[in-house]
Amino acid sequence: MSTPSLPGFEHLLDAPPAEPRTTRTGPSRDELLAGLNEPQRAAVVHEGAPLLVVAGAGSGKTRVLTRRIAWLISERRAHPGSILAITFTNKAAAEMKERVEDLVGKRARIMWVSTFHSACVRILRKEIDRFGYKSSFSIYDAADQKRLMSLVIKDLDLDPKRFQPGPLLHWVSNHKNELRDEEQAAKDAQNKLEETYAAAYTLYQRRLREANALDFDDLIMTTVQLFQAHPDVRETYRRRFRHVLVDEYQDTNHAQYALIHQLCAEQVDDGAHSGGERVEPAELMVVGDADQSIYAFRGANIRNILDFEQDFPNATSILLEQNYRSTQTILTAANSVIGHNKGRKEKRLWSDAGDGERIVGYVADDEHDEARFVSEEIDRLVDQGVRAADVAVFYRTNAQSRVFEEVFIRTGQPYKVVGGVRFYERREVRDALAYLRLLANPDDQVSLRRILNTPKRGIGDRAVACVNALAERDRTTFWEALRRADEAPGLATRSLSSIRGFVALIEELQSMVAAGERADVVLETVLARSGYLAELEESDDPQDATRVENLAELVAVAREFSDDPVAGPSADPADVDAGTVAPGLTDFLERVALVADTDQIPESPDGDDGGVVTLMTLHTAKGLEFPVVFLTGLEDGVFPHARALGDQTELEEERRLAYVGVTRARERLYISRAVVRSAWGAPSHNPGSRFLDELPVDLVDWRRTEASQTRWGRPDVASSSPAAARLGAPTAAGRRNFSSAALRADAAAKAKPARVVPSLEPGDRVQHDTFGLGTVVAVEGSADKSVASIDFGSDGVKRLLLRYAPVEKL
């Protein structure tokens, strides 16, 4: 297929005309095809019809893409400016451009090698004036979007507790990825809630336009709308881009698919806006692997790659099955697992690298035993000469990193967490710990300010400034100023009411700490009473579901510490100190602080001592490879995730995630699971993952099986707990929907027996174990909800929940 001229784009291309055939400045034909197997070679030299390259894991797809681009320029004399190559990350785009430049020289620099978003920005900068925008439009990032949506919520007078920026933006993003604008969303609204969301979408878009701004989803949607509304613009770019290549095609969403279709598919009105001249579709090559489609939660549509031959009826397919990464044992295991998915294009990865080591399996008593096994096995491998940097530990959810981090810290194994924040640095974990630190130390102003309006309770910046002015005027602490907020000058009545509610909450929770309540009970009560957990549970944002899991993991940490502070997850066996008093909240916070502090382990430079072990989720691992991989948490309800157990489509995506995990390993693969795993601190007995049953039996060397189990769940946090009963069965409903009511019930089940609530009246004299003599000022509530305000002289007035407070009436 010859490459037509590019009328109107000469000034953009800025390159000399193609050399005559007799002149060669780039690599030879043989050099471009050197080292390629037959299917790879066929993909590089293909001409004409749209081409689907089904590239199995480790099959050299990047080499095929870069060699094809170089082939187009060197052998077929394609102008570099007529090539559009789409990748999913800026890093991948830079690497591809660099590799092509190494092959064909600096003329490769005028190719368009970029992400979808970057390509669309370049088009819109030139063409968006047709929609009334200025070419200098701003691009709003996530923080900008959140601020703007917050203003929208305020302008629409929506309840900020029910309608929050995160879920609203997620809903809007889904609509944009499906190319549904605000008018379509309003028209499709099925109920009052969707009508409200559509109204927010409409005002949000209006505000964007007023600001001459687009968000990231707008970049692609607006480009597609531009091509649809102005066929002459579309034809201009169809003429320009004669060769379009798309990497990771299985990860495209509907909007990205539509953009490629506009540029490369036959159009019914071809030529209608260009003087009757019909524009031949560009040559299209897409590369991907449906078996590695794991981003449905981001809007990726696996049908885009599965239906490619229906979308482009004259398309050709080439299968890359030879793997250059892994041993045959690892590939056979991967083939066996993914073969259980229905409706996939059949392919079987193979390697000529030999069978290699058998897969090692381990069934642990619990997650701590699993982490210890991984740590000890890494030590053994390092002693044999394996570099720590060559080892990766994979898990399904971010929360699972915590136990590995703590064991590695204790054993001195350097590590890094990739693609996620370290456990104790995660926002929701820091928020929860800030509550606990405030209860233990009301003078901790940093923690107090962090959670004063988290979750939102109507205490804004102006109210904080008023209280701060009072604290500075009277030279008192910020906490004491909050307790006397009615004296703060300029404080609005509504803010004062919110502050009083917050102070009452904290004082009630402080009475639990004063009574020596267990750290896990205090934490669970904090999460429930503050409304923090309920806010996350009610959110539609999938990230908030992950945050709930991380809070569940933090409760498990507190539970383990409270049950056995010596043998807890971060305890050192050398800390055994028989006869100590029961640990309280302060002891727990100290333990966490020490772990979180040593969290910051510097990464060893390459060549120093072998680098550090890498911890990451399976989603983050895509596109990477390691000589040694530990695939952990292989239990039904953990991996596959509980959400997927009742849904065939989601279960198949989980299986693809397992396939991705297995195929990251080059030489050695370890698989492990725990018989018992903590969920909100209660033991959850999960059956082995169904993916384990899908592995060929003869390929796995089980170092330890369930029959070898030596420990069972602790009896003192057993099935009497409502949470244990609720979380014992690995069902989607039981493992995901942790409710505040159930959490309160669980906390109550483990709490100390309530002391007899004294009957108090204003004027009564009382004795407190800590504060000494006091006089009752006021009493609110009744029975076990009685709260007394008691004046303890120099210690001030304290609000105490009488159910917990060690108070005796004199």
N, C-alpha and C positions, 0 to 999 in steps of 0.2 A: 504494500500500500504506500503510495508516494505521499510525501508531506507537502501540502499546499502552501502557498505564500501566506503571509500574515498581514494583510492590508491594514494600515492604521496603527500598527504596533511597532514599526521600525524604531521609533524614538524610545520605546520602552526596552527594546532588546539590547541595544548598545553593544553589538557584537559584529565582527566582520562576517561577510557572507561565507557560506560553507565552502570548504576547499574542494577543488575538483577531485574526482575519484583517484587520480593518479598520485595525489599528495597524501601522505599519511604522517600525522603527528602523534597519534595515539597508539594504544596497544594493537597488536595484530589480532586477527580472527582467532588464531589458535591460542593466543595468550588470554583472550576473553573467555574462552571455553575450557581452559585448562583446569583440571581438578574437579570438574562437574560430572555428576552421574547423568545417565541418559534422560530421566524426567526433568532434571534441573536444566540440562542443555536445551531440551524441547521448549521449556518455558522461556528461556532467554531469547531464543531465535524466533518464537512464534510471531506470525503476522496476521492481521485481518480481524477475524471474529473476536468478540469479547472472550477473555480467558479467565477461568477460575483456577487458581493454584491452591489445592488443598494441601497445606503444608503441615504435616504432623510435627509433634514436639521434637525439637532438636534436629530438624531435617534440612537446615541451611537456608531458610527462607530469606534472610537478610542478604546472603550472598547472591541469591537468585535475583532479588530486586536491584541490587547495585550493579550486578553484571548486565542485567537487561537494560538499565538506563545507559550504561556505558556502550552497550551494543547499539542502541538506538542512535546515539550520537556518532560513534565511530564507523559503524558498518552501514547504517541506513541513512546517515547524514541528516538526522532530525536536528532541527535547530534547538539548542538547549532551552530557549525561551518558550518552546512549544510543549514542554514536558511539565506536568503537574503531578507531584508525588505526595500523597497524604499519609502521614503517620499519626500516632495518637499522643506522642509526647514531643516536646521541643528537643529533648536530649536525643531521641531516636532520629529526628529530622536532621540535627547537626551531624550525627555520626554517619548517616546515609550520604549526606552532601560531601562530607570529608572523604568518604571511601570512593565516591564517584570521581571526585576531584583528583584523588591519587591515581585513578585509572586514565582519565581523559584530559587532565589539566584544568586551568583556571576558567575555561569557558563554561564549566559546569556550574559556576557561581550564579549564572542568570536563570537557572532552572527554578521553578517554584517547588521547593521541598519544604513542607510545613505541616502543621496541624490543621484540622478543619477550621478551627477558630482563626488562626493566623491568615489562612487563605481568604476567608470571608472578610476579614478586616481590610485586606488589600483591595478587594473588589468594592467594598462599601465606601472606602475613602474616596474612590473615583466616581461612584454611581449613586450614592444615597441621597443626593440633592433631588432626585426624582420623587422621593417620598417626603420632601420638605425639610429634611435634616441638613445641617451644615456638615461639611466633610471633616470638621474638627471635633466631631462628636466624642464624648467621653465614654470609657468602658468601665462600668461599675463592677467592682469585685464583690466577694461575699459580704465583707463588712459594710460596704456602701449599700448593698441591697438590703441588708438587715436594718440599717438606719432608716432607709427610705420606707421600708415596709412598716417600721414602727410608727413613722409619721402618718402613714395611710391608716393604720389601726386607730390612731388618735383622732384623725380627721373624720373617720366614719363612726366615731364614738362607740367602738366595739369594746367588749369586756376584755381587758388585756390578759386576764387569767385564762379565758377560754380561747381567745384568738391571739396566737403568738407568731412572731415573724418567721421562725424556722418552719413550722408546718405549712404556713401560708405560702412561703417561697417554694417549698418542695412541691406543693400542689400546682403552683404556677409553672414551675420548671417542667413538670410532667406534661402539662398542656402544650407548652412551647415545643417540647421534643416531639410531640405528636402533630405539630403545626396547627394547633388550635389557638387562634388569637382570642382576645378578650371578648369580642362580640360572639364568637362561636361558643365560648365557655358559658357566657350568660344565656345563650339560646338553649344550650344542652343541660342547664341546671335542672336537677330532678327534685330538689327539696330546698327547704329554707336555708340549710347550712351551705349547700352548694351555691345558692343565690348570693349568700353573704361572701363566700370565697370569690365568686365571680365579680362582685362589686369591688372587692379589694384588688383583684387582678386589673380591673378597668381603671381604677384610680391610680394604681401603681404604674401602669403603662402611660397614663396621662402625665404623671409626674416625671417619668423618664423622658418623655418627649419634651416637656417644658424645660428640662435640664439639658436638652440636646445630648441625651445619653442612651446607651444600650447596655443591657447586661449580657453575660456570656451566651445564654440561650438565644437571645435576640440576634446575635451575630449570624447564626446559621439560619434561623427562621426568616429573618429579614432578607437574607440573600436569596433563599428559595422563593420568597414572595416577590422579590425584585425580578427574578427570571420569569416567574409566572405572569406577572403584571406587565412586563416589558419584554416581549419576545426578541426585540431588536438587541437588547442588552445581552440576553442569553446567547443569541447567535454570535455576537461579537466574541464572547468567551469560548463558545464552541469552535469558532474558527481559530482562536489562538491556541487552545490546548488540544493538540492532536494526539497526545499520548497521556493518558491518565492512569496512575498506578495507586492503589489503595492497600495499605498494610492493615493487619488485624481487622479484616472486614467483618468478622463475627461479632465484633464489639460495637458496630455502628447502630445508632438508633434510627427512628423513622425519618427525622429531619435530615440526618446525614445521608441516609439512603436516597432521599428525594433530591438532594443536591447533586449527588453522583448521577442520578437518573436524568436530571435536567441537562447535565453536561454531555452525557454519553449515550443516552437511549435515542431511538428514532423518535422524532417529534412530528405530529400530524401537521403542524404549520411551518415545517422547515422551509425556509426561503421566502415565506410570506412577507417578511419585513426586510428582505435584503435583495430587492430587485428581482425576485423570482429565482435566484440561484440557490439550489439546494445544498445544504452543508452536510457532508458525510459525517456520521457520528465519529467521535474520537476513538482511537484504539484504547480499550479498557482492559487492565489486568488487575484483578483483586486477589489478594493473598490472605489466607486465614485458615482456621481449623475450628469447625463447629464443636469438636470435642473439648475445646478450650474456651468456650463461651461461658463466662462466669460472672458477667456484669449485668444481669437482668435488673438488679435492684437500682442500677444507674440508668435504666431505660434501654439498654442494648437489646436488640431483637434478633434472636438466633435465626428467625425465618429469612432474614436478609441473605444469609449465606446458603441456607438450605434450599431456597427458592430461586437462586441466581439463574439457573438454566431456564426457569419459567419466565423470569423477568427479561432475559435476553435469549430468545429462542434459538439463535444460531451460535450460542456460546460453546466453547471448548473447555474441557476440564483436564487438568493434569494432577496426578497424585504423587506427592513426595512422601515416601514411606521409609526410606533409608535414614536411620538415625545416627548422628555423629557424636552423640553425647553420652549415652548410657550403655550399660552392659545388656546382653540379651535377657538375662534373668529379670532385670528391672522392667524392660520393655514388654516381656511376656506377661508380667503382673499387671502392667498398665492396660495392655490389650484386653486382658481377661475382665478387669473391672469395667472398663468403658463399654465393653461388648454387651452389657446388660441394659444399656439405653436403647430405646426404640426409635425407629425412623431416622437413624443417622446414616451418613455415607460410610460404607464399610471400608476400613483400612486397617492394616496391621503393621505396626512399626517393627523394623528389624535392624540388626546391627551386625557388622562383621568383626566387632571388637571382642567376641567371645562371651561365654556365659557369665563369668565373674562370680563374685561372692553371693551366697544365698542371702535372702532377706532375713533379718533378725527380728523376732517378735518377743514382746514382754508384756505380761499381764501383772499389773501392780495392785497392791492392796488399796491404795488411794492415790490422790494426785501428788502427795509428798513423796511417796515411794517411787512413783513414776519419775519425778524430777531427780530423785537421788540416783536412780538407775541411769538416766541420761547423763548426769554429771560424772558418775563413775566410769561410764563407757567412754565418754570424751577423754577423761584422764588416761584411760588405757590406750586409746587410739593415739593420743599425743605422745605417750611413752614409746609407741611404735613408730613415731616419725611423722604422723599426720599433723598438719598445721591447724591450729584452732580456727584460723580464718577460712579453712576449707570445710567447716562444719556449720550446718544450719539446723535450727529447731523450729518446726512449723506447728501451728495450732489454728483452730477454727475461729476463735474469737479473741479479741485483745485482752479480755479479762484473764485468760489462761496464762498470760506471760508472768503474772505475779509470782506464782509458786516457783517457776524456773529462776526468776530474778533473785528471789530470796535464797534459794539453795546455792546458786552460783556465787552470790555475795559471801555466803558462809564458807564455801569451799575455796574462795579466792580465784574462781574462774572468771577472767575478764570476758565481758559480753557487750553487745550493743543491741538495742531494740530498733528495728528498721520499719519505717512505714507506719509508725504509731508513736504515741507518747508513752514514756515509761509509766508504769501503773500508778505510782504515787504522784505523778505530775499531771494526770488526767483531770480535767476541769471538775467533773462531778466528784471525784475522790477528794480533791483539794477542798471543794465546797463542804463536803461532809465532815472532813477533818477540821475545817475552820470552825464549824459548829461545836465540835467536841472541845477544841482548844479554848473557845470562848467560855464554855461551861466550866472548864478547869481553871481558867484564868481570865476573869472579866476585863482585866487591864490590857489584854492583847488586842490593841486597837486595829492592827492589820487584819486579824481574823474577823473582828467585829464588823469592820467596814466591808469586808468581802461578802458577808452573808446578811447584812442589814436589810438589803432589798432583794435577796435571793432565797426563794423565788420572789417575783415582784409582789410587793405588798403596799405600794403607794408611798414609799419613802424615797423621794427623788433627790437630785443634787441640791436643790434649794433648801429642802428640809435639813439635809446633812450640814449645809453651810450655816444654817441658823443654830443648830445644836453645837456645832464646832465653835461658833462665836461665844456661846454660853460657857463652854468648857474653857476657852482661853480667858474669858473675862473673869471667871471665878477660880481659875487655875486648878481645875479638877479634871478627872479623866473623862474621856468621851462617853464611857459607859454610865458614869454618874450623871453626866449632862443629859443623857437619854432618859434616865430615870426621873429627872427634873425637867423634862422637855416643856412642861407647861410654863416654865419661866423663860424659855427661849424667845427673844424678841423677833417678831415678824413671822412666826411659824403659823402656817395655815391650820385651821381647825381639823381639816381632813387628814393632814400629815400628822398632827398631834394624836389623833385617834389611832392611826396606823402604828405610830411609835409606841403608844401605850400597849397595844395588842402584842407587839414584838417583845417589849420588856416583860410583860406578863408571861409570855411563852418561855423566854429564857429563864426567868426566875423559877417557873414551875419545873423546868428541866434541871436547873441547878440543884433543886431539892433532892432529885434522884441521885445526883453525884454525891451530895452531902450525906445521903443515907448509905453510901457505899455500894450502889447498884452496879451490877456487872456491865462491862464496857459494851458488850453486844446488845444488851437490853436498852442501854442509853442510846446507842446508835440507831437501833430500829425505831425507838420512840421518836428520836429527832427526825428521822426521814419521814415518818408518818405524820407527826404533829405539825411539822413546819410546812407541809404541803409539797415538799420538794419531790418526793417519789410520785405523788399523784400527778404532778405537772408533767413529769416524764412519761408516765403511763398513758396519759390522755393525748399525748402528742402523736401526730401522724408522721413525724420525721423518723426515718429508719435509724438515724444515728442515735436517737433518744432510746430506742430499744437496746442498743449496745450499751448506753450509759446505765440503764437499769441493770444489765448483766454485771457491769463493773461495780455497781453499788452492792449487788448480791455478793460479789467476791470480797468486798471490803467487810461486809457483815460476817462472812466466813472467817476472815482474818481475826476479827474481834472475838468471834465465838471460840476459835481454836485457842486464842490467848487466854480467854476467861476460863476455859475448861482445863487447860494445862499450860500455865505460863512458862514452864521450863521446857516442855517438849513441843511448844508451839512452832509455827512455821519458820520463824526467824530467830528462834532461841539457839544458843550455843550449848551443847551438852556440858561444857565446863561451867555453865551458869548454875548448875544444880545447887540449891541452897535450901536444904530441908528446914522446915519449921517456919518459913516466912509467912506473913499474913497474906490473906487473899488479895490478889492484885486489883487495883482500881483503875479508873479511867486515866489518871495521870501516868500510871505505869504503862498502860497500853500506848498512850501517846508518845512516851519516851521510847518504847520499842520501835514504833513506826518511824519516829524521827531518825533513829539510828540507821534503820534499814534504808530509808529514803535518802539519807545523807551519803551513805556509801554507794547509793545508786549511781552516783556520778563517777564512773570508772573511766579514766582516760583511755582512749583507743591506742593500742600499741602500734607503732609504725611498722610497715611491712619490712621484713628482714630482721626485725628486732627479736621478738620471741614468738613469732608465728601468728601475730594478730589476735583477734578476738572472735568468739563464737557469735553467730548472728541469730537473733530471735525475731520471728515475723509471722504474721498471719498468712494463710494460704493465698488470700487475694493479693497480698503484697508480693508474694513469691513469683507470680506469673512473669515470665520473661527472664528469670534468673536461673542459675544452675550452680550446684555445689558438689564436690566429690563425695561428701557424706551428708545425708539428710535423715533427721529424726522426725517422723510423722506421728504426732502425739494425739491423745484424747479421742481415740477411735472407739467411741461408744454411741449407740443410738440415743439421740437426744442432745448429744454434744456435736458429733460429726458422724452422720448427717445431723444438722441442727434440728432442734425440736420443731421449729416452724415448718420443716419440710416433710415430716413423717406422714402427714395425712394428705399430701398434695403431690401427685405424680410428676408434674412439671417442675416443682421446686426440688423434688428428690433427684431428678435427673440432672439438675444444675449442680446439686451437691456432689453427685457422682463425677461430673466433669471437674469439679474442684479437687476431688480425690485424684483424678487422672493427672491434673496439673501438678499436684503435690508429688506424686510418685515419679513423674517424668522430670522433676528438677534434679534428681539424684544421678550422679555420673557413675560412681563405683560402689557405694554402699548405701543401703536403705534399711532403716530401723522403723518398726511400727510398734506402737504401744497403746495401752488403754488402762484405765483404773476400774476396779470392781466397784469401788465406792468413791463418789466425788461430792464435795460440799456444794449445796445450793442454799443460799441464805444461811449457811452454817449448819444446816440439817443434812445428814447423810442421804445421798440419793444413789440408789443401787441401779445402775444402768446396764442393760445387756450389751454385749460386744456389738460394734458397728456391723451392719449388714455388708459393708464393703470388705470386711475381713473374710466373710464367707465366700466372697467372689474371687478371692485370690487362690491360685492353684496350690493345693496342699503341699506338694513336694518342693515348692520354692521357698517355704518359710521354715526357718529354724527357730522354734519356740524355746527361748531360754527359760521361760517361766510361764505356767498356765494358771487358769483360775483354780485348778485343783490344789495349787501350792499356796493358796492364800492363807496368811497367818493371823490377820487382824480383821475385826469387824467394826462396824460403826459404834461409836461410844454410846453406852446405854443412857447416859444422862441427857443426851439431846436426841432421844429416839422418837418413836412414832407418836408419842403423846402430843408432840408439837403439831399444831395445825399445818405449819409450813412443811413439816416432814411428810405428813399425809398428802398434802397438796402436791409436793414436788417428787414424791416417790415414783410415780408412774411417768415414763417419758412420753407424755402427750404434748401436743402443741399448746393446748389450753393450759395444762398444768405446769409446763416449764417456762412459759413466756409471760403469762398475765399475773405477775406478782401484784396483789392488790394491797392498798394501804390498810384496809380493814383486816385482812388476813395477817399482815405484818404486825399490826397492833396486837392481834390475838396471840401471835407467836411470841412477841415480846412479853406479853402478860403471862404466858405459860411458863417462861423461864425466869421471870422476875422473882425477887425475894417475896416471901409471904408478907402481905400487907400488914403493917402494925395496926393496932386498934386506934381508930381515929379519935383523938380527944375532942370533946365538945367544948368549944371555946367561944367567948363573947368579948367584945371590946372592953378593955380595962383589966382583963384577966392577966395574972402574972404567970410566966412560964419559965422553964429551964430548958436550954438547948445544949446538946452535947458539945457543940463547937463554939457557939456564940455566947453561951452563958445565960444570965438573967435577961428577960425582956418583958415588954408589955404589949398585949394584943391591941392593935390599932383598928383593924377591920377584919371581917370574915366574909368570904363569898362562897357560894356553892353549898353543897350538902354531901353528907356521907363521904365516900372515898374521893369525891371531886372537891372537897373543901380546901380552900386556899386562904391562909391567914397572913395578913400583913402585921409583922411584929417589929417593934422598935427595940433594938439591942444596944441603945446608947451609942458608944463610940463606933460600933460596927454598922450603925445606920439601920434603916427599916428594910427588912427582908420579906419577900413574898414567898411563902413556903407551902408546898403541896403536903397537907397534913398526913396523907396516906404514907408518905415516905419520911417526912421530917422527924428527926429524933427529938421530939418536943414532949415535955411532961408538964402538965398543969399543976401549979403549986396551990 
